[in-house]
Amino acid sequence: MTKPRLSIEEHRELGMRLTAIRDELLHLSTRLGNAYPRTGPEAVPARNLNTAREAVDRARSELDHAYFREHPRQTDTTAYYPHTEDRAYRA
């Protein structure tokens, strides 16, 4: 039995949420990078946030590929990579 996969609308919603998370992680790591040294023990929190952002980026990429495989005739390139003005979080 195969699993149902995500609908087009579910992909779009997930894409917006992951993009907002990614943008927030970038904002926070930049803020920490500007407030603390970029090397040594005090840099660890910012590096961890960057690692988390990179993991979210990889997930978005794989989900974008799945979106195109699952809905080849109805997809658009902005589900997981929305235009800046369409993003939920803007610093």
C-alpha positions in Angstrom: 0.0 0.0 0.0 1.4 3.4 -1.0 1.2 6.4 1.1 -1.0 9.3 -0.1 1.8 11.9 -0.7 1.1 15.6 -0.3 -1.4 17.5 -2.3 -0.4 20.6 -4.3 -1.9 22.8 -1.6 0.0 20.9 1.2 3.3 21.3 -0.7 2.7 25.0 -1.1 1.8 25.4 2.6 4.8 23.4 3.7 7.0 25.3 1.4 5.9 28.7 2.9 6.4 27.4 6.4 9.9 25.9 5.7 10.9 29.2 4.0 9.8 31.2 7.0 11.8 28.9 9.3 14.8 29.1 7.1 14.6 32.9 7.0 14.2 33.1 10.8 17.2 30.9 11.3 19.3 33.1 9.0 18.2 36.2 10.8 19.0 34.7 14.2 22.4 33.4 13.1 23.3 36.8 11.6 22.2 38.5 14.8 24.4 36.2 16.9 27.3 36.6 14.4 27.1 40.4 14.9 26.9 40.1 18.7 29.5 37.4 19.5 32.9 36.3 18.1 32.7 34.2 15.0 35.2 31.7 16.3 35.6 29.8 19.6 33.0 28.6 22.0 30.9 31.7 21.8 30.4 31.1 18.0 28.8 27.7 18.6 25.2 28.8 18.8 25.4 30.8 15.5 27.1 27.8 13.8 24.4 25.5 15.1 21.7 27.8 13.7 23.6 27.8 10.3 23.7 24.0 10.4 19.9 23.9 11.1 19.3 26.4 8.2 21.4 24.2 5.8 19.3 21.1 6.9 16.1 23.1 6.1 17.5 24.1 2.7 18.3 20.4 1.9 14.7 19.4 2.9 13.2 22.2 0.8 15.3 21.0 -2.2 14.2 17.4 -1.8 10.6 18.3 -1.3 10.7 20.6 -4.4 11.9 17.6 -6.4 9.1 15.5 -4.9 6.6 18.2 -5.7 7.6 18.1 -9.4 7.5 14.3 -9.5 4.1 14.1 -7.9 2.4 16.9 -9.7 4.3 17.5 -13.0 1.6 19.4 -14.8 0.5 21.7 -12.0 3.7 22.7 -10.3 5.4 26.0 -10.1 8.9 27.0 -9.0 7.7 29.1 -6.1 6.2 26.5 -3.8 9.5 25.9 -1.9 11.3 29.0 -3.1 8.8 31.9 -2.9 9.6 35.4 -4.1 10.8 37.7 -1.4 7.6 39.7 -1.3 5.6 36.6 -0.7 7.6 35.3 2.2 6.1 35.3 5.7 9.1 36.6 7.5 11.1 39.6 6.4 13.8 41.1 8.6 
